[in-house]
Each structure stands twice: as structure tokens, then as C-alpha cells.
Amino acid sequence: MANLFEKMLLDKDVLLADGATGTTFFGMGLQSGDAPELWNADFPQRVEQHYQAFVDAGSDLILTNSFGGTRYRLKLHNADDRVDELNIAAARILREVADRSERDIVVAGSIGPTGEILAPLGDLQHADAEAAFAEQSLALEQGGADVIWIETMSSQEEVELAIRGAQQTSLPIVFTMSFDTNGRTMMGVGAADVMQLHQRLGVHACGTNCGIGAAEVVATILNMQAGKPADAGAAVLVAKANCGIPEFIDGEIHYNGTPEIMARYATMARDAGARIVGGCCGTSPEHVAAMRRALDSTVPGPVPSIDDVVRELGAVTEGAQAQASGQHQVRTRGSSRRRRSRR
């Protein structure tokens, strides 16, 4: 019998994921520097409300409130001995919300980076990192997750360790990396590297999340499609973009993406080849509802070009453009963020 995540991929051309967790919780009273994972025990009703809002918006797949749920991230809040409790609760609350729904909802067990630097550059030994990822993955499975969702990664090494840890469960595995440095991750990983990693590790899906906006995410999906190894079959790709660009207004971060922009992003990501489309930072249930309407009311179109992406969604970095056009070397002038701000 197929796992629910696998079944839904067979039944649907595109799955709509959720939006932001932190953004929603800040609106509910979470303070900067607090650990959202503690809310799974302290304010479970608020966590349930967050999950339910994305069910109501039309999401097919929702991430658990467990992004910082490894012992290394929880240690910052003196909660490293609560890994099982907090991750089980994160998944269990969502499992209950999903089971009450009249339609199938995939419970995706979110796992983020440890926040530590791996040896030999740092102190975190590879075996310890793998054990921490396994600990979190097993707790999420116990709580009722349908899939382990490794996200916002920048290092190939950490992805591999997270996957090895997650493989101690019986669940499908997805990983996404954040492309925020001129068409690459902070650790220099490119779109083609992700596709090679996906093929080598044999996970169920891969893709990109967070980063520097919707245009860059769609460009990365195009580059992932183009960068697949010649002998690779069809890959399930994930696009989960931030809701525009962050801006500081009255001392707080706000994202400038509108529901209309996120709706157009959703259809372009689908046409670029993403099978799972959602939002990341700043993406509210209102944005996701607009994405749901757009996906349901339009038929797939031709694969967009980079020029189409720029015209519809905004500028992309030179690195992303270079990968799309097959150029492997580009003379850069400053960071991608500075280039973007001058346009």
C-alpha cells in the first residue's frame, strides 16, 4: 500500500504546500528569539490554528512546526532533552487536524539545519549530526508524519547526513536547499549539483525553498530541470518561495509579495516543472488561497523562459541567468543582493 505522500503524487499533477510558520506565529505573539517548537507544548491551540488556516486555504501538504527541532537547535533554548516530546507533538497536532479534514492532507515532518558547523571546519562530528537527525526523524514518524521534509539546507554534507538519519524511518524523504547567493546556496551548491545529489541518494523529491524571492525560485527550478543527469528519469521537484523581498518597516520585517504575485508564481513554478508548489517566509494563508485558485483555474502552459520569469516576477541573479543559458563562468560584481537592489 502506497504511503499517502506517494499516493497523492500519483493522483495529482501538482500538490499545493503551505506557507510560512514563523510569520504566522509572530502575528500570534511569538517574540523574536523565541523557539516556535516550544509552542507545540505550551500553546498547542495556536499551533493547531496555524495548521487549520492552511488546510482552509487549500494546502495539500503542510509542514510540521519542527524546523528547529534537532537537539542542537533546541539546546539554544535549554530544551535539548525535549526532542521527542516537541517533535511528536508537532506532528501529532497536525495529524489530528489532517484527519479531521474532508480531503487528504499530507503531514510533512519539517527538519532544518542544525545550525552547527560540521567537522573538520567546526566541532560537530558527522556521526553526531546523523544521530541528531535520526532522533528527530523518528519522533516525527511517531507523531504521525507521512514524509520527512528536510529543508533550507545549504551544504551537501549536511543534506547527506540528514537523509541518512531520516532513512532510519520508514517514510519517504524530501530535501530542499536555499539558493540565496548568486544562483547558488551559501555553500556554493548549484542546481545541477542538487539533481546529482537527488539521483545518488535516491530520495523521493528535491527542490528549493526560501532564498531571495519567487523569481529566483522559478529560475532555480528551470535550472534543476536542465541540470538533470542524462540518465535520470523524471524527478519530483519542489518550489517553496518567499513572499517577495523582505523589507524593514518600523523595526519589523515585512514581505512585499502580494497574493496576485504569488498566484502567478505558483503557475509559473508548475509550468517550469515543479510538482510541489508552496510558499516560505512571509506567505500567509491568504497568499496560499490565491495560489490554490490560480492552480485550479488554469491549465499548464509552456515552460517559461528566464525572460518570462523576469518579466512576470522580477529580476533574478546573474548566477541563475548564467546557469539557465548554459554559461558556467560569470564575472560577478558584488553580491547578488547588491545587484538586485540596484535594478
C-alpha positions in Angstrom: 0.0 0.0 0.0 1.4 3.4 -1.0 2.2 6.0 1.6 -0.2 9.0 1.5 2.5 11.3 0.1 3.3 8.8 -2.7 -0.4 8.2 -3.4 -1.1 12.0 -3.7 1.8 12.4 -6.1 0.2 9.7 -8.3 -3.3 11.2 -8.0 -2.4 14.8 -8.6 -0.3 16.6 -11.1 0.7 19.3 -8.6 0.5 19.4 -4.8 0.0 22.8 -3.1 2.1 23.1 0.0 1.6 25.6 2.8 3.3 28.9 3.6 5.2 30.5 6.4 5.2 29.2 10.0 7.3 31.9 11.8 5.4 34.7 10.1 2.1 33.3 11.3 3.4 32.8 14.8 4.8 36.3 15.1 1.2 37.5 14.4 0.0 35.3 17.3 2.6 36.7 19.8 5.8 34.8 19.2 8.7 37.1 20.1 11.9 37.4 18.2 14.4 34.8 19.5 11.8 32.5 20.9 11.6 28.9 19.7 8.4 28.2 17.8 8.8 24.5 18.7 8.1 25.2 22.3 4.6 26.2 21.3 3.8 22.6 20.5 3.7 22.0 24.2 3.0 25.5 25.6 0.3 26.7 23.1 -0.9 23.7 21.1 -4.2 25.5 20.3 -2.2 28.2 18.5 -0.3 25.6 16.5 -3.5 23.9 15.6 -5.0 27.2 14.5 -1.9 27.7 12.2 -2.3 24.3 10.6 -6.0 24.7 10.2 -5.6 28.0 8.4 -3.6 26.4 5.7 -6.0 23.5 5.4 -8.7 26.1 4.9 -6.6 27.9 2.3 -6.4 24.7 0.2 -3.0 23.2 1.0 -2.5 19.6 0.1 0.7 19.3 2.2 1.6 21.1 5.4 4.9 21.2 7.3 5.1 20.5 11.0 6.2 23.1 13.5 9.6 21.4 14.0 12.1 23.2 11.7 14.4 23.9 14.7 13.7 20.5 16.4 17.1 19.0 16.5 18.8 18.8 19.8 21.4 21.3 18.6 18.8 24.0 17.8 16.7 23.2 20.9 19.9 23.5 23.1 19.8 27.2 22.5 16.6 27.2 24.5 17.6 24.7 27.2 15.3 22.2 25.6 17.7 19.7 24.0 16.3 17.0 26.3 12.8 17.5 24.8 13.4 16.4 21.2 11.0 13.5 21.3 8.3 15.4 23.2 8.3 18.5 20.9 8.6 16.7 17.6 6.0 14.1 18.4 3.6 16.9 19.5 4.3 18.9 16.3 3.4 16.0 14.1 0.5 14.8 16.3 -1.3 18.1 16.3 -1.1 18.3 12.5 -2.1 14.7 12.2 -5.3 15.4 14.1 -6.1 18.4 12.0 -5.4 16.5 8.8 -7.5 13.5 9.9 -10.5 15.9 10.6 -10.3 17.3 7.1 -12.7 16.0 4.4 -9.8 15.6 2.0 -6.3 14.1 2.2 -3.7 16.3 3.8 0.0 15.2 3.8 1.8 15.7 7.1 5.3 16.7 6.3 7.8 16.4 9.1 10.0 19.5 8.9 13.7 19.3 9.7 16.0 22.3 9.3 19.8 22.6 9.6 21.5 22.0 13.0 23.0 25.5 13.0 26.3 24.0 13.8 29.5 23.8 11.6 30.5 20.3 10.6 34.0 18.9 11.2 36.7 19.4 10.1 35.8 23.1 9.9 33.7 23.1 13.0 33.1 20.9 16.1 30.1 18.9 15.0 31.1 15.4 14.2 29.3 13.7 11.2 28.1 10.8 13.3 26.6 13.1 15.9 24.8 15.1 13.3 23.4 12.0 11.7 22.3 10.7 15.1 20.5 14.0 15.8 18.7 13.9 12.5 17.7 10.3 13.1 16.4 11.2 16.6 14.2 14.0 15.2 13.0 11.9 12.2 11.9 9.0 14.4 10.0 11.3 16.7 8.2 12.9 13.7 7.3 9.5 12.4 6.0 8.5 15.8 3.8 11.6 15.8 2.2 10.7 12.5 4.2 12.3 9.8 3.7 11.0 6.2 7.1 12.2 4.9 10.3 13.6 6.3 10.9 17.1 4.8 14.5 18.3 5.1 14.5 22.0 4.2 16.5 25.2 3.9 19.8 23.4 3.6 23.0 25.0 2.1 25.6 22.2 2.5 25.6 18.9 0.5 27.3 17.2 3.5 24.5 18.2 5.9 21.9 17.1 3.4 23.5 13.7 3.2 23.7 13.4 7.0 20.1 14.4 7.4 19.0 11.9 4.8 21.0 9.1 6.4 19.3 10.0 9.7 15.9 10.1 8.1 16.4 6.7 6.4 16.1 5.2 9.9 12.4 5.8 9.5 10.1 4.0 7.0 9.0 7.3 5.4 9.6 8.9 2.1 12.2 11.7 2.2 12.3 15.2 0.5 15.1 17.7 0.7 15.2 21.3 -0.4 18.1 23.8 -0.5 18.1 27.6 -0.3 19.5 29.4 -3.3 20.5 32.8 -2.0 24.0 33.5 -3.3 24.0 34.5 -6.9 22.2 31.4 -8.1 23.8 29.0 -5.6 23.4 28.1 -1.9 25.6 29.8 0.7 28.0 26.8 0.5 28.3 27.0 -3.3 25.8 24.3 -4.3 24.3 24.8 -7.8 21.0 23.5 -9.3 22.8 20.7 -11.2 24.5 19.6 -8.0 21.2 19.2 -6.4 19.9 16.9 -9.2 23.1 14.8 -9.0 22.6 14.5 -5.2 19.0 13.6 -5.7 19.9 10.8 -8.1 22.7 9.5 -6.0 20.8 9.4 -2.7 17.5 8.1 -4.2 15.1 10.3 -2.3 11.5 10.9 -3.3 11.8 14.6 -4.2 14.1 17.6 -4.1 13.9 21.3 -4.8 14.4 24.7 -3.4 12.8 26.9 -0.7 13.3 30.3 0.9 16.1 32.2 -0.9 15.6 35.7 -2.3 12.2 35.6 -3.9 9.8 33.9 -6.2 11.6 34.8 -9.4 14.8 33.1 -8.2 13.0 30.0 -7.1 11.3 29.6 -10.5 14.7 30.2 -12.2 16.2 27.5 -10.0 13.5 25.0 -10.9 14.3 25.7 -14.6 18.0 25.1 -13.9 17.3 21.9 -12.0 15.3 20.6 -14.9 18.2 21.5 -17.3 20.8 20.1 -14.9 19.4 16.6 -14.5 21.9 13.9 -15.3 21.4 12.4 -18.8 20.4 9.0 -17.4 18.0 10.4 -14.8 14.2 10.0 -15.2 11.6 12.4 -14.2 12.2 14.0 -10.8 9.6 15.4 -8.3 10.7 19.0 -7.8 9.7 21.3 -5.0 9.3 25.1 -5.2 8.6 27.0 -2.0 9.4 30.7 -2.4 9.5 33.6 0.0 6.6 36.0 -0.5 8.6 38.7 -2.2 11.6 40.5 -0.7 11.9 41.3 3.0 11.8 45.0 4.0 12.3 46.6 7.4 9.3 48.7 8.3 9.0 50.3 11.8 11.6 47.9 13.0 9.9 44.7 11.7 10.4 42.5 8.7 7.6 42.6 6.1 7.5 40.8 2.8 6.3 42.8 -0.3 4.7 39.9 -2.3 1.0 40.2 -3.0 -1.5 37.4 -3.4 -1.6 38.2 -7.1 2.2 37.8 -7.5 2.2 34.6 -5.5 -0.6 33.2 -7.7 1.4 34.0 -10.8 4.5 32.5 -9.2 2.6 29.3 -8.5 1.5 28.7 -12.1 5.0 29.6 -13.4 6.6 27.2 -11.0 4.2 24.5 -12.1 4.9 25.2 -15.8 8.7 25.2 -15.1 8.3 21.6 -13.8 7.6 21.8 -10.0 5.3 19.0 -8.8 5.0 20.6 -5.3 4.5 24.3 -5.0 4.2 26.4 -1.9 5.4 29.5 -0.1 8.0 30.1 2.5 8.8 33.2 4.6 6.0 35.9 4.6 3.5 33.6 2.8 0.2 33.8 4.6 -3.0 31.7 4.2 -4.3 34.5 2.0 -1.4 34.1 -0.4 -1.8 30.3 -0.4 -5.5 30.6 -1.1 -4.7 32.8 -4.2 -2.2 30.1 -5.3 -4.9 27.5 -4.9 -7.3 29.4 -7.1 -4.7 30.0 -9.7 -3.6 26.4 -10.0 -7.2 25.2 -10.1 -8.4 27.7 -12.7 -5.5 27.4 -15.2 -4.2 24.6 -17.4 -0.4 24.0 -17.6 1.3 26.2 -20.1 4.6 26.1 -21.9 7.8 26.1 -20.0 8.7 29.7 -19.2 12.0 31.2 -20.2 14.2 33.2 -17.9 13.0 36.3 -19.8 9.4 35.3 -19.0 10.3 34.9 -15.3 12.0 38.3 -15.1 9.1 40.0 -16.9 6.4 38.4 -14.7 8.1 38.0 -11.3 11.1 40.3 -11.2 14.9 40.2 -11.6 16.9 37.1 -11.0 20.6 37.0 -10.1 23.3 36.8 -12.8 24.3 33.4 -11.5 20.8 32.0 -12.1 20.7 33.5 -15.6 24.1 32.1 -16.4 23.1 28.6 -15.4 19.9 28.9 -17.4 21.9 30.0 -20.5 24.5 27.3 -20.1 27.3 29.6 -19.1 29.5 28.2 -16.4 31.6 31.2 -15.6 30.3 34.7 -14.9 32.3 37.7 -13.8 30.4 38.9 -10.7 30.5 42.4 -9.3 29.4 42.4 -5.7 26.8 40.2 -4.0 23.5 39.1 -5.6 21.7 41.2 -3.0 23.5 44.4 -4.0 23.0 43.7 -7.7 19.3 43.1 -7.1 18.9 46.3 -5.1 20.4 48.4 -8.0 17.9 47.2 -10.6 
